[in-house]
Amino acid sequence: MIHASIADCKDRLFVILRDQAFFRGDFTLSSGKKSNYYLDARLVTLSAEGAFLCGRLIHDLVKDQRPTAIGGPTLGADPMVGAVGAVSFIDGRPVKTFIIRKEPKGHGKGRMVEGPGLTEADRIVLIDDVATTGKAFIHSLDALAADGLKPVACACVIDRQDGAREVLAARGVALYSLFTAREFFKD
């Protein structure tokens, strides 16, 4: 898959997500909403193949934004941030990577944003595995805003189409996704 086309990588990632991370049943999402399906993307993003595919595809998805920094909220973004960073280096367009904590660190500098220093000149893209209501992205936007930073875009592997896109648009940030939840119901 290392030398496969973007289309082939996307097809392979979809199959892995569908077969390993898509579940039907009764679930409560992190937003508190009830759902009859669940996409546990970390089952894929934390695998070697899944991390590589997500890294390559997210890096390609946001290339037109010309990012200089890519990161996102812990825990969903964690495996993808490292993968995107490695892919960006291999691709000759290295980016800074960062993770946003759920709450400020209780010691040291008390930081919310971990990683190399970001500046207003950086073209920041926030990433996450699954977007539902946009709560994790909003938390990340707020953490960056506290440092005087605003992302140029947000991106995720799967958009559940449950309001995240609209909430982010209201904050002036577009959401890009590799897949929508609707695609997993086609078979």
Phi, psi and omega in degrees: 000344183302321182256011179288158178292162176301317180299317179294320177297318180295317177300316181295317179298319179301314181299315180297314179299314181299317185279332187245343188233359182255121183231142173256148182153201177250119185227150170251124182276168180299336177285348184095348179289151174270148180213150177265008173211160180219135176248103181265074187299334181298336175298335179259314183295337178268006173264157182300310182293315181298317179299314179300311182298316178297316179300313181295315184287321177294317178303317179290319183301323186257008185301326180292344176279352181051054184294146172247349178212134180226131179192184181184186185288138172290136020249339184300322184275340190311304183292329182286327180300312178297320181293316179297318178301314180296316179297319181297323178293312179300323182284353180082012177232063186297140178241156169287147175236153182206161177234141177254122180289160176288329176211159183302145177300136185280002180214180180061231183274356179063036185283150171262326183255117182255135178137188178302150181301134177257149179232169177298338179284342181291142173263097189267134172240127175270138178232157174205166181284306182232134175252127178245274180268348181093005184305313181293322177294318180297317176303317180292319176301317180295319179297318179291320179300325178298337177259011179076025184244145176225125178294155176272341181192165171237151179214148178217165176286311182230127172261115178288353179059048183238027174116345183301314183302317182289319179297318179290320178300323178296336177264006176081023182232128179280149175249126175250145178220150175286321182220161169246155181303325182305326182297335182279355179256006185286336185277000000 
